[in-house]
Amino acid sequence: MKAMILAAGKGERMRPLTLTTPKPLLPVAGKPLIAWHIEALARAGIVDLVINHAWLGEQLESALGDGRHLGVRIRWSPEGEPLETGGGIHRALPLLGKDPFVLVNGDIWTRFDFSALHLAPGKLAHLVLVDNPAYKLHGDFVLQAGQVSIPMQTEGLTFSGVSVIHPALFDGCSPGAFALAPLLRAAAEAGQVSGEHHPGIWIDVGTPERLQDASRLAGEA
């Protein structure tokens, strides 16, 4: 199975840190944030990676190259214009192939074990969900008996940014900028999304304070 790491975000909430450094290269306990994902994927036997980039993307390519020194093979999907999550993945589909692939948001930090991830037959996506963080009152999806649905009366859980995606999720999409979330919600409403709950460490590294939290937890591990 291949994996894609989303690394094209501009990281505006992380300024001034991201004015000169792309967010995925910001250090967590002395190691670039994106390196934690790459090493975790490699430990799980997932070594064929696709990484997209836009803002200061040349720094990412310079730092990681073809990934050989990290035990993986990296192919790059540069974006000349912001394509959002969905558009960025759609652009990279020729590099990912026709089989399901692991998708990881480049701006999270987690100790999640990628080795057990899989996509059940007939599903378009499998989502890893986490408890809602303190700054988020309502979740993104409801998880019941391994099936993901849209929150109605139930509070729901937060999408962690880790998933398995089938390329068919993008059938009918056109090139350009669009978000991933509406595709996931539509698939969930159609009963085509499974999920699991990750009770362990997970941080959305969206602010300098959360970057410090990730470094502290990484240093304690």
C-alpha positions as CSV (number, residue, x, y, z in Angstrom):
1,M,0.0,0.0,0.0
2,K,1.2,3.5,-0.8
3,A,0.7,6.6,1.3
4,M,0.3,10.3,0.7
5,I,1.3,13.0,3.1
6,L,-0.5,16.3,2.7
7,A,2.2,19.0,3.0
8,A,1.0,21.9,0.9
9,G,-0.6,24.0,3.6
10,K,0.7,27.5,4.2
11,G,0.5,27.3,8.0
12,E,-0.8,30.8,8.5
13,R,-1.8,30.2,12.1
14,M,1.9,29.2,12.8
15,R,3.3,32.6,11.7
16,P,5.9,33.9,12.1
17,L,7.5,30.4,12.2
18,T,6.1,29.5,8.8
19,L,7.2,32.7,7.0
20,T,10.5,31.1,6.2
21,T,10.0,27.4,6.9
22,P,7.2,25.2,5.7
23,K,5.1,23.8,8.5
24,P,6.1,20.1,7.9
25,L,9.7,21.0,8.5
26,L,9.1,22.7,11.9
27,P,10.9,20.7,14.6
28,V,9.2,18.4,17.1
29,A,11.7,17.4,19.7
30,G,14.5,18.2,17.3
31,K,13.0,16.3,14.3
32,P,11.0,17.7,11.5
33,L,7.3,17.1,12.0
34,I,6.9,15.3,8.7
35,A,9.8,13.0,9.5
36,W,7.8,11.5,12.4
37,H,5.1,10.4,9.8
38,I,7.7,9.1,7.4
39,E,9.4,7.0,10.0
40,A,6.1,5.7,11.4
41,L,4.9,4.7,7.9
42,A,8.3,3.0,7.2
43,R,7.9,1.0,10.5
44,A,4.5,-0.2,9.2
45,G,6.1,-1.4,5.9
46,I,4.6,1.5,3.9
47,V,7.6,2.8,2.0
48,D,6.2,4.2,-1.3
49,L,5.2,7.8,-0.5
50,V,3.7,10.7,-2.4
51,I,4.0,14.1,-0.8
52,N,2.4,17.3,-2.2
53,H,3.8,20.8,-1.6
54,A,3.2,24.4,-2.5
55,W,4.4,27.0,0.1
56,L,8.2,26.8,0.3
57,G,8.0,23.4,-1.3
58,E,11.6,23.5,-2.5
59,Q,12.7,23.3,1.1
60,L,10.8,20.1,1.6
61,E,12.3,18.5,-1.5
62,S,15.8,19.7,-0.5
63,A,15.4,18.3,3.0
64,L,13.9,14.9,2.1
65,G,15.0,14.2,-1.5
66,D,13.9,10.8,-2.7
67,G,13.5,9.6,0.9
68,R,16.3,7.0,0.6
69,H,18.0,8.1,3.8
70,L,14.7,7.6,5.7
71,G,14.2,4.1,4.2
72,V,11.3,5.1,1.9
73,R,10.8,6.2,-1.7
74,I,9.3,9.6,-2.1
75,R,7.6,11.0,-5.2
76,W,6.7,14.6,-5.2
77,S,3.4,16.3,-6.4
78,P,4.2,20.1,-6.6
79,E,1.3,22.5,-6.8
80,G,1.7,25.8,-8.5
81,E,-1.5,27.1,-7.0
82,P,-3.4,26.2,-3.8
83,L,-5.6,23.2,-4.5
84,E,-7.0,22.4,-1.0
85,T,-7.0,18.9,0.3
86,G,-9.3,17.3,-2.3
87,G,-7.7,19.0,-5.3
88,G,-4.2,18.1,-4.1
89,I,-5.0,14.5,-3.7
90,H,-6.8,14.4,-7.1
91,R,-3.8,15.9,-8.8
92,A,-1.6,13.2,-7.2
93,L,-3.8,10.2,-8.2
94,P,-1.6,9.2,-11.2
95,L,1.3,8.8,-8.7
96,L,-0.8,6.8,-6.2
97,G,-2.3,4.3,-8.6
98,K,-5.6,2.5,-8.6
99,D,-5.4,0.8,-5.1
100,P,-6.4,2.2,-1.7
101,F,-3.7,4.4,-0.1
102,V,-3.0,5.7,3.3
103,L,-3.6,9.5,3.7
104,V,-1.9,11.5,6.4
105,N,-2.3,15.2,7.2
106,G,1.2,16.6,7.5
107,D,0.2,19.0,10.3
108,I,-0.7,16.5,13.0
109,W,1.5,14.7,15.5
110,T,0.6,11.2,16.7
111,R,1.9,7.9,17.9
112,F,-0.7,6.0,15.8
113,D,0.4,2.6,14.5
114,F,-0.2,2.5,10.7
115,S,0.4,-1.2,10.3
116,A,-3.2,-2.3,10.9
117,L,-4.8,0.1,8.5
118,H,-6.9,-1.4,5.8
119,L,-10.0,-0.7,3.7
120,A,-12.9,-3.2,3.7
121,P,-14.4,-4.3,0.4
122,G,-17.1,-1.9,-0.8
123,K,-15.9,1.0,1.2
124,L,-14.5,4.3,-0.2
125,A,-12.7,5.4,3.0
126,H,-11.7,4.3,6.4
127,L,-11.2,7.1,9.0
128,V,-9.2,7.2,12.2
129,L,-11.2,9.3,14.7
130,V,-10.1,10.8,18.0
131,D,-11.7,12.3,21.0
132,N,-12.7,15.9,20.5
133,P,-9.9,18.3,21.6
134,A,-10.7,21.0,24.1
135,Y,-10.9,23.7,21.4
136,K,-13.5,21.8,19.4
137,L,-16.9,21.2,20.9
138,H,-18.5,19.1,18.2
139,G,-17.1,16.2,16.3
140,D,-16.9,15.5,12.6
141,F,-18.3,12.0,12.4
142,V,-20.2,9.4,14.5
143,L,-18.6,5.9,14.9
144,Q,-20.9,3.0,15.6
145,A,-19.9,-0.6,15.2
146,G,-17.1,0.3,12.8
147,Q,-19.4,2.4,10.6
148,V,-19.0,6.1,10.1
149,S,-22.0,8.5,9.8
150,I,-22.7,12.2,10.0
151,P,-23.5,13.6,13.4
152,M,-27.1,14.4,14.1
153,Q,-28.1,14.2,17.7
154,T,-24.9,12.4,18.7
155,E,-21.8,14.6,19.5
156,G,-19.4,12.6,17.4
157,L,-15.6,12.3,17.2
158,T,-13.0,14.4,15.4
159,F,-11.3,13.2,12.2
160,S,-7.7,12.7,13.0
161,G,-6.3,13.4,9.5
162,V,-5.3,9.7,9.1
163,S,-7.3,7.6,6.8
164,V,-7.3,5.0,4.0
165,I,-8.8,6.3,0.8
166,H,-9.9,4.5,-2.4
167,P,-9.2,6.5,-5.5
168,A,-12.8,5.9,-6.6
169,L,-13.8,8.5,-4.0
170,F,-12.7,11.0,-6.5
171,D,-14.7,9.6,-9.5
172,G,-16.4,12.5,-11.2
173,C,-14.2,15.2,-9.7
174,S,-12.5,17.7,-12.0
175,P,-9.0,19.2,-11.6
176,G,-8.7,22.3,-9.5
177,A,-9.2,23.4,-5.9
178,F,-11.7,21.6,-3.8
179,A,-12.0,20.2,-0.2
180,L,-11.9,16.6,0.8
181,A,-14.5,16.8,3.6
182,P,-17.6,17.1,1.4
183,L,-16.5,13.9,-0.4
184,L,-16.1,12.0,2.9
185,R,-19.5,13.2,4.2
186,A,-21.3,12.2,1.0
187,A,-19.6,8.7,1.1
188,A,-20.5,8.4,4.8
189,E,-24.1,9.2,4.1
190,A,-24.1,6.5,1.4
191,G,-22.7,3.9,4.0
192,Q,-19.4,3.7,2.3
193,V,-17.1,4.8,5.1
194,S,-15.7,2.7,7.9
195,G,-13.7,3.9,10.9
196,E,-11.9,3.3,14.1
197,H,-11.3,5.2,17.3
198,H,-7.7,6.1,18.3
199,P,-7.6,6.7,22.0
200,G,-3.8,7.5,22.1
201,I,-1.7,10.6,21.6
202,W,-2.8,13.0,18.8
203,I,-2.2,16.7,18.3
204,D,-3.4,19.0,15.6
205,V,-0.2,21.1,15.3
206,G,-2.0,24.3,14.3
207,T,-0.5,26.8,16.6
208,P,3.0,27.5,18.1
209,E,1.6,26.4,21.5
210,R,0.5,23.0,20.1
211,L,3.9,22.6,18.4
212,Q,5.4,23.0,21.9
213,D,3.0,20.4,23.3
214,A,4.0,17.9,20.6
215,S,7.7,18.5,21.4
216,R,7.0,17.9,25.1
217,L,5.1,14.7,24.5
218,A,7.7,13.5,22.0
219,G,10.5,14.2,24.5
220,E,8.6,12.2,27.2
221,A,8.2,9.1,25.0
